[in-house]
Amino acid sequence: MDRDRFVSVALEAYRAATDEAGVAAPDNLTEDTALVGPGSLIDSMGLVSVILDFEQRVEEAGGPALSLMNEDALSRRQSPFRTIGSLADYAFTSAGLAASGG
């Protein structure tokens, strides 16, 4: 699985979370879409939903099993869950795919 696929899966999980929350996500979501903070369409429970759904969707798509909500992620100075792109980057690196070329 390459990084672009991780971004696509993260976008799918985000759309599912906004649908579940009854919020209409714009059509032009990108990897710069905020998951937390100003501009985010979801709350903290929505973020948890996105992360868990993302992990499941990655595995179902033939990617690695991930467990992203861990001490490493939570202790970072800058959250890896800020945006769709930062989530994809963190997952890609956590899976060891960045070093191996995906």
KADAQUI-V416097 format. One record per backbone hydrogen bond with DSSP energy under -0.5 kcal/mol. NH is the residue of the N-H (numbers start at 1). CO is the residue of the C=O. E is the energy in kcal/mol with one decimal. If there is no record, write none. Layout:
NH&CO&E, NH&CO&E
//
This chain:
5&2&-0.6, 6&2&-1.6, 7&3&-2.3, 8&4&-2.3, 9&5&-2.5, 10&6&-2.4, 11&7&-2.4, 12&8&-2.1, 13&9&-2.4, 14&10&-2.3, 15&11&-2.5, 16&12&-2.2, 17&13&-2.0, 18&14&-2.4, 19&15&-2.6, 20&16&-2.4, 21&17&-1.8, 22&18&-0.5, 22&19&-1.2, 23&18&-3.0, 25&23&-0.8, 29&26&-0.6, 33&30&-1.7, 35&82&-3.4, 36&82&-1.3, 40&37&-2.0, 41&34&-0.5, 47&43&-2.0, 48&44&-2.0, 49&45&-2.2, 50&46&-2.5, 51&47&-2.6, 52&48&-2.6, 53&49&-2.6, 54&50&-2.8, 55&51&-2.5, 56&52&-2.1, 57&53&-2.9, 58&54&-2.6, 59&55&-2.0, 60&56&-2.6, 61&57&-1.6, 62&59&-1.7, 63&58&-2.7, 70&68&-1.6, 74&70&-2.4, 75&71&-1.7, 76&72&-0.6, 76&73&-0.7, 79&77&-0.5, 82&79&-0.9, 84&33&-1.7, 85&31&-3.3, 87&83&-2.2, 88&84&-2.3, 89&85&-2.7, 90&86&-2.5, 91&87&-2.5, 92&88&-2.7, 93&89&-2.6, 94&90&-2.9, 95&91&-2.1, 96&93&-1.6, 97&92&-2.0, 98&92&-0.9, 100&96&-0.9, 101&97&-1.3, 102&97&-1.5
//
